[in-house]
Every structure is written in structure tokens, then in C-alpha cells.
Amino acid sequence: MKILVTGAAGYIGSHAVKRLLAMNHEVVALDNLCHGHRQAVDARAKFVELDVADRESLTRLLRDERIEAVMHFAAFIEVAESVANPGKYYFNNFANGLTLLEAMKTAGVSQLVFSSTAAVYGNPERTPIPEDHPRNPINPYGRSKMMMEMAIEDFTKAHGLAAVVLRYFNVAGASSDGSIGEAHEPESHLIPRILAAAQGDSPSAGIFGTDYPTRDGTCIRDYIHVEDLASAHERALHLMKPGQLLVFNLGSENGFTVKEVIEACKSVTGKSFDVQVQGRRPGDPAILVASNAAAKSRLGWTLKYPELKTIVQHAWAWQQNGLRRWLGKT
């Protein structure tokens, strides 16, 4: 199958490209490089520097390349930034996503795998969170993703789009071969921030809030290895049917507090580092843990790397070697 991957130079998109190529798909990798890294894109993919907002060029690309399916990763992802600058998120995550849907319709491309988020649930009423849990996002990032989900649902009904929506919990780790990993600037994800402190590249690791209603007062999150996430995307391609929307949570069903993640990072690295306690970040729910039963049963999906320790080990190997090479520190 020939697949267009948007946001292909980003953290998750680049791992998806690698997985698709490993499964013998043909890949066109699209990114505007505003945050992505060109070197993250597997050389076997055809790379196109293009913004999803450019509807005319996007439609032409879909037609000229005879794309059969789209995986849409291109989005802004910072919760706190979305609270401070909501327009940026609604324009990029929703309006540009709508542009992609219209371009697909015009070009006759009718299969979509969409990168969504557990942020659509907001503060959950129950955990682990099932897919039929009410959507009640508490920040513009989550709302922008929910709006895109709603548009996709309407396109399946009106235009026969075949779509799979994958709601991620906390994606972490790096490729097991050490070739690609997280390289956000600035970095806001917990594990790479902690590992930067362990590496000495950051003066401290931060805890945002210690007064949440959890076992130690810090937020609880469900961590999933980025390669397990990528495998779920490839499996989703085989389930799509015209006019049908499927939704799956992607998580491990295990929740860890921020303090527990810090201890896991100390154990893996053997390093001590300063930890600074700060106030809550706006828009952060207390607990997000997935039910992944549907993904396991419908996608036939299993976790290759279910242990937090393994996720941290792969992230640490990347932090010490690959990322430092990218940043010119070795």
C-alpha cells in the first residue's frame, strides 16, 4: 500500500514511517519541518517538504503519488501552550486537519488513520478509560483533537471515508536500534526531561504539582513505547472499511506517578540529579490510564515493550548517543 504520512519528521511520525517500510509499504513522508527533523525520516521514504495548510499542493500530491491511505500526525502537542495560545492549536490541529480531509475527498483518497489523544477525555470519570467514555477535554489541545475526531466521523457518514482514530496515552522511549527518538525543542515530555537532568544537559527535573488526588500527590500517566504505538498504526490499515469509523485507545493499562517515573529513571541511569517541585501546569488531568482491551481484540495488538524500565532504557540509550549526535554534542 502507498501511504502518505503527515508530520513524518516528528517523533511519532518518523517511527511510523520506519514501521511501515519494515512491513513493505511504500511511504511518502510529508513535513513542513517547523518542529520536525529531516534526519529522522528513513531514507527509503520519499520526503516532501509541504504544509498541510496548502490545500492545492496537498491535493496534487495525493493525486500525483496515487496515495491509497493517509496517516495524519501533523499537529501541535503542548498542552500549556494551547491554553496560552488557543488559536494556534485550532488553526493547525483542526482547520489544517479539515483541509487535509477536503484534499483527500477531492483526490479520491478514502482511508485515514488519525493521531488523536487521551486528552479528549479530560478528567476521567473512571479508569482504566474505555473508548466509549465521554469526551470532555479540559484544554484547547484536547478540544482541537476532539473537533477533528468529530469532523472525521461526519466525513465517514457523508463521503464514505474509512477511518481509524487512535487515542494515545503517554508515548515514550526510542527506537530499539537507537536510530531515532524524541528531540523536541523545547522538550516538555516527562521522561526525556528527567533523562536530560541525569545526563547533565539540564540543571534539574521538574515536578508540576504535588497536590493531585493520587497515591503520592503527583499525576498518574500510562506510558506506551513508541514502537508499540507505530505497530498499532500499521495494523489499523487492515481494518478500515468504507463509511466506518473505528476508535482505539493505545496504552499499557498501567499507571505511574511522576515520582515513580523519576525513581525508574534513577534506577536505569544510576544517576542522581536535582528535582524541583513547581506548581501545577494548566490543563493537566490528575489521572490518565487506558483500557486497551479493544485494541488487543480488534487490532490483534500486543505490547512488545510493556515495562516502564525498558521504555526508559531505550530512551536513555537515545539520550546518551543518538540525540547528542543530532545536537552536535559528541
N, C-alpha and C positions, 0 to 999 in steps of 0.2 A: 504494500500500500504506500502511496505517496502522501506525505503528511507535511503540512505547514505548522511549524512551532513558533508561536509568537513569544517574545521575551526569552529567546533561546540562549542569550548570552548571560542570563541571570543564574542565580544559584540553582533553583529547581529546574528551570528550563534546560540548562546545559546537561543536567543529569538525565532528563527525559530524552534529549537528543541522543545521548550515549546509549541509553537503553533501547531506543527504537532502532538504532543502527545495529546493535547487537542481535536484535530479533529480525534482521534482514528487511526492515522497512527503508524506503527512500525518504530523505528528510531535506526540506527547505527550511533553513533556520533564519528567522526574522528578528531583528532587534534594532532599536534606534540608538543604542549604546549610551543613553543618558545615565544609566546606572550599571548596565551590563559590561562584561569584559570579553572582548573579541577572542582572546586566547582561551576562553573557557569552552568555545564551540568546537566540537570534534571536527577535524579537518576533512572527514569523509562527507560531511553535510555541505550543501550549497548555502553559503551565507549571503543574506541580503540585508543591507542597512536601510531600514524603512520604518516610518512611524505608522502605527495602526490608524492614526487620525487621517492619513492621506487615503481617502476612500477610492479615488480614481486609480492611483497606483496599486493599491491593495487589490482591487477588483481585477486589474490587468494581470497582476502576478498570479492570482488564483487561477485565472483562465490560461495564461501562457504556460504555466507549470503543470497544468492539469491536476491540480490538487484534489485528493479524494477525501481528506479529513483534516480538521484543524485542531491543534491543542493550543489553548489560549492561556498563557501565563503572564502576559504583559500587564503589569499593574503596579501601583504604588502600595506599600505594605505597612507603613509606620503608623501605628495607632495614635500616638501622641501628636504627630504632625497632622493627622487627619482632623483631630479636634481643633487644632490651632488654625488650620487652613483647609476647611472642608471643600471649598470649590475645586481645589487642585485634585481632590480624590473623586469627586463626582464627574468632573470633566474626563479624567484619564480612565478611571475604572469603569464608569458607567457609559458616558457619552461615547468614548472611543470604542468600548465594547459593542455598543449599538451600531457604530459604524462598521465594525467587523461583521456583525450579523447581516447587515444590509448588503455588504460586499459579497458575502458568501451566497446570499439569496440571488443576487444579480449574476454571479459567476456559476451558479448551479452546483455549489458545494453544500452538501446536506448532512455532514457528520461533524459533530463538535464534542470535544472533551474540554470541560471548563474547570479552571483552577479556582475553587472557592475556599471558604474558611470557616472554622468553628466560631469565628466572631459573629456570624449571623445569628447565633443562639443567644448572645448576650449573657446575662446571669442565669444559668440553667435552673430549672425547677427540679430536676432530678439528674443523677449521674449513676452509671455512665449514660451519656446523652445519645438517644436514638435519633434516626433521621426524621422521624415524624414529630420531634419536639418542636414546640412553637418557635418561630423566628422572632427574636426581639432584640436586635443589635443595639448596643449602647454607645457606639461611636460611629462617626462618618465612614471610616474604613469598612466596618461591618455592614453598614447600610448600603454603601456603594456596591458591595458584593451581593447583597440580598436583592437589590434592584436589578442587577444583571441576571441573577437567577430567575427573577420574575419575567424579565424580557425573554429569556431563553424558553421558559415554559410557554409563553404566548406564541413564540415562533414555532415551537413544535406543533401547537394546535392549528395555527393559521397556515403554515407553509410546509408542514411535514418534516421539519428538522428532526434529525436523530441526535439526541444529546445525552451526555453523561456529565453530571455535576459531582465533583469530588471535593468534599469539605475537609480541609486539612486541620489537624491539631498542630502541635509544635514540631516543625521539621528541623532536624539537626543532623550532625555527622558530616561525613565527606565520602567521596568515592573510596571504595576499599583498596583501589590501586594507588591512591594518593594523588591522582592527576588533577582533580578539580574539587572545589569545596566552597565554603562561604567566603565572600570578600566584599561585604557591604561597606559603604562609606557615607555616613558614619555607621558603625556596627551597633545595632540595638538588640540583637538576639542574645539570649542569656548565656548559652554555652560558649560561643566564641568570645564574648566579653570576659567571662571568667578565665578562659584559657589565655587571653591576651594579658591578663594580670599575672597568671602563672608564668608566662613567657617573659615577663618584664617589659612588655610593649605598652602596658597601661599601668598607671600607679596603683589602681585598686579595682576590685569588683564591687558592683553596687547591688544593694537590695532595695527595691522600691516598695516600701510598705511592710510593716511587721504587725499590723493590726487587723488582718483579714480573719474571717471565721474559719480557720483551718487548724490543723494539729500543731503547727508551730508559729502561726500568725503570718506566714508568707504564702504567696499564691501557689496553687497547685496546677500543674500542667502535665499533659500527656505528650510524651516525646516519641517521634517516629523517625527512623533512619531514612535519609533522603533517597537511598537506592531502593528501599522498600516502597517508598512513595512513587518513584518512577516506574517500578514494575506494575503497580496498580493502574497507572495511566495506559500502559501498553495493553493490559488485559481488558480495559474498558472499551478498546476499539472493537473487540469481538462481540460485544453485547448490544450494539446500537441497532435500533430499528426505526424506520421512518415514522414520524409522528409520536415518538416515545421519549419521555424524559425519565432517566434513572438518576437517583441521588444516593451517594455513599459517603459515610464518614471514613476517614483514614486516620487511625490512631492505634495505640497499643493496648488500650483499656487499663493502663497503669498510670497512676498519677504520682508525681513527685513534687515536693515543695521546693522553693528556691534554695532554702538552706540545705536540703538533701542533695540537690544538684551540685552545689558548691562543695559539699563533702565528697561526692563522687569524683569531681574534678581534682580535688586534692589527692585522693587515693590513686587515680590514674597517673597523674603527673609527678607525684612525690614532692610537690612544691607547696610552700607556704606563701601566702600573699595577703595583703590588706583587704578587708571587706568593709565598705562604707554603707551605713544604713541611711536611706533617704526616704522622703515622703512618697506616698502613692503616686503613680502616674495616672493621668486622667484616662478613663475608658477601659481600665483593666478589670475584668471579672475576677472573682476570687478563685473559682474552680472551673477548669475545663478538662474533662476526661471523656473520651469517646466510647461508644459502643461500636465495635467493628464487626458485629455478627453478620450484618448484611453483606459487607464486602467479602468476608470469608466465604459465605454460602453462595452468593450470586457471581462474584468475580473469580471464585476459586483462589483467593488471595491468601497467602501465608507470609508471615514475617520472617525474613532471613536473619535479621538482626534485632531481636526483641529486647535485648538487655541494654539498659542505660549505660552500663560500663563500656560495652562495645561501641555504642554511638560516640561516647566521649573519647575512646581510644582512637577511632578513625578521625575525629575532629582534631585531636591533639597532634596526630601524625601530620595532618594537613597544615595545622598552625605552625608547626616547627619547620616544615620543609617547603611544601608547595606554595603556601601563602607568602612566606618570606622571600621565595624566589620571585614571585609576582611583584612584590613590593621593592625588590632590589636590595634586600637586607642580608643576602648571603653572597 
